[in-house]
Amino acid sequence: MLTKYIQAAMHHAEYEIIEDDHSFYGHIPELEGLWANAVTLEACRDELRSTLEDWLLLGLAWLRQRPLFTWKCGILRDHRAAIPPRGLRIAS
């Protein structure tokens, strides 16, 4: 269940090269504040995935609301407004 969530979110990741130091910056636009920076693109992808995993685990630990995304028909859908105030639910 979490694997599908992470895979769906990572499909929306965007990357760019930082001109100052030629490192890579990556973020997932739907997940405000979630980003990563690394020397190579592959390292940036790995760091972004790891950061997303940590972000989700912290959300579960704190029992705070986290975005709910579903992956249906090749479309990532945002259902944050439908989440009750406590817990994390992921549609299968």
N, C-alpha and C positions, 0 to 999 in steps of 0.2 A: 504494500500500500504506500509506504513512504517512498519507496524506490520509484514508483510511477509518478508521484508528485514531484520528486526531484528531477526526474528525466523530463517531465513536461515543462517545468520551470526553466531548466537549462536550455531547452530548445528556443527560448526567448532571450537568451543571453546575447548581449551586444559587446563587441570588443573594439578598442582603438589603440593606436600607438601614441604614447606620450612623447612629444618631440624633444623635450628637454633632456631626457635620459634614455630614450628609445625603449622604454619598458612598455608592457601591455597593461591596459586598464580594462576591466570587464564589469558589467553590471546587468541586472535583470530589471528592466524598466517597471514592471508591475510590482516589484518588491522594493519600495523606496528605502534607501539607506543601505542596501545590500550590495557590496562591491568588493573587488579584489584587484591587486596590482602585483605583477611579477615580471621577471626578466624575459621570459619566453611566453608565447601564446599558450602552449600546452601547460606550463606551470600556472599561468593565470586561470585557465579553465579548471585545473585541479584545485587551486585555492578558492575559486568562486564556489565550486561544488562543496568543498569542505566548510566554507563559511555558511552556505545555505543549510547544510546539515546541522552545524552548531546552532544556527538561528532557530531552526525548528525544534531542536532538543531543548534549548533554553525556553522557548515558548511553551513546550509541554511541561517543563519543570516549574515554570512560573504560573501555569494554568491561565495564561493570558490568551486573548484572541489573536489568531494568526490568519492570514489570508487563506481562503479555500479556493483552489483551482481544480477544475475537472478537465479531463482530456477526452473529448468526444469528437469523432468525425474529423480528426486532424486540427481541431481548434482548441486553444487553451482558453477556458472561460473563467472569469473572475466572479466569485459568489460571496465576496466579503460581507455584503449587506445582509446575506441570509444566515450568517453565523450567529448562534446565540452567544451571549457575553462570556461564557466560560468554555474552555476546552478547545480542542482541535479536532475537526471532522474532515475526513477526506473521502470524497465520493469515489466509488469503485466503478 
